[in-house]
Amino acid sequence: MTLIGKAIKQLAYQLELDGLPVATIQEITPPEVEVEKSAYSAGTYDVKEPGRVSVGDMELTKVMDSLSLEDRWAWLWITQANNFDAPTLVPSTLKRNGRIVLLDANSLPVRIFAFEGAWVCKVSLGTLSKTTSDNVIESVTLSVDKFYEVFI
């Protein structure tokens, strides 16, 4: 039996926003990419062709860091998006580009997925409880325009 390829472990990845690594991310659920089917009649059968591409949202889960101002990036980003007092704000200025880099055991990139036009559309705190010593978890949802693999 011949083995083809090698499995990539889930724990080895890096998230980058505008070229800078985001260190506090615990989990990433990448967006789904779907191509709509368009069909037309060709006599007694349908012919299907690819239609519009839709990209879902990307979900990030992170530990809340109480000491780092840099860790508040998601809250600052969503505050900018809902700041109605800034009439000169252009929505496209809120969008960021980034990458999810899957790494091998030596921290070298093996697969890279890029996303474009991302903006924070939802931020939420996890459940707070006085009966446990677990970390406080934040969930961040990014709306994404494009998601694709960069072949290296």
N, C-alpha and C positions, 0 to 999 in steps of 0.2 A: 504494500500500500504506500502510495506517495502522498506526503503532506504538501499542500500548496498554501503558501502564505503563513502568517503567524498572527495569532489573536492579539489584539491591542487591549491592554488592561484599562478599565474605566477610570482608575484613579490618576492616570498620567495625562493631564491636559492643562492647557493654559488659556485663559480668556484675555483678549486684548481689546481695548476700546481706543480708537484713534491712535493705535501703535503703542499704547501703554498697558502693561499687565495689570489686571484687577485681581489682587491676591486673596480677597476674603470670600470668594465664591466657593461654595461647598458642592453644589449640584447645578447642572445645566440640562434643560430639556430643549434641544434645538428645535427650530420651527419645522413644520412639515411643509414640503413643497408639492403642490398638486397641479397637474395639467388637466384642464377641462377638456372633455370630449365634445367635439362638434360633429354631428352626423347629418348626412343628406341622403336622399333616396337615389339609388342607381338602378332603377327598375324593380326587381323583386327582392333586393337586399339593400341594406344601409352601408354606406361608406363612412368610416369614422376617421376624423383628422384631429390633430392636436389643436386646442383652442387657447384661451387665456391661462396664464400661469398665476396661481395664487399662493402666497406664502403666509403661513400661520404666525403666531406669536412665539417668542422665545421666553422660556421661564428660567429665572435664576433664583437660587436659594443661597443665602449667605448668613454668616454669623454677624451679629451686630457688635461693633467695636466701640466701646464707650470713650476711648481716649483719642481716637484718630478723627481729625476733621476730614481727611481724605475719604473716610468710609461713608460719609454722608452724601456721596455723589448722586445716588438714586433720588434722595429727597430733594436735593437742590435742582436736579434735572426735571423732576415732575413739577416742582414749584414754578420753574421757568415756563413750563408748558401751560399752566393754568393761571398765569399772571395777566389778568385782563387790564391791569393798570399800565401796561406797557404797549401802547398802540403801535409802536414802531417795530415790535418784535415780528420777524418773519418766521413762519412755522418751519421752513426748511433749515433755519439756523439751529434748530433743536436736534436735528438728525445727526447721528454719528455712524461711523463705519467701524468694523472690527473683524476679529478672527477668533475661531476656536482652533487651537493647535493641539493635535493629539501627539503625545510624546512616547518614545520607546523607553526602555529601562535605563538608558544613558542620558535621558532628557533631550534627545534629539528629535526634531519633528519627523513624523511619519505620514501624517495626513493633515491637511489644512482646509478648514471650511471658513469661507468669508461671508460676512453679511454687510448689507448697505442700507442706509436710510433708516436706522434704528432709533427709536425714541421711547422713553419710559411712559407707558400708558397706565401702569398700576404698580403701587407699592403697598405692601401690607406687612404688619407684624404678625408673628406666630402667636400661639396661645401663651399667655403669661400665667404663671402658677407659683404660689408660695410653698407648694408641697414638693418641689423638685429643684435640683441645682443645675438643670440643663441650661445650655446657652440660649440666649434670645435669638430667634431666627427671623430674618426678613425675607420676604419673597418679592422679587422684582419681575415685572412682565414688560418685555420690550416688543413693540410693534415693529415689524421688519418688512422692508420693501423687497429686498432680494437676498437669497441664501443659496450658495453654490460652493462646490469643491474647487479648490485651487490645486492643480496637479503639479507636484514637485518631482 
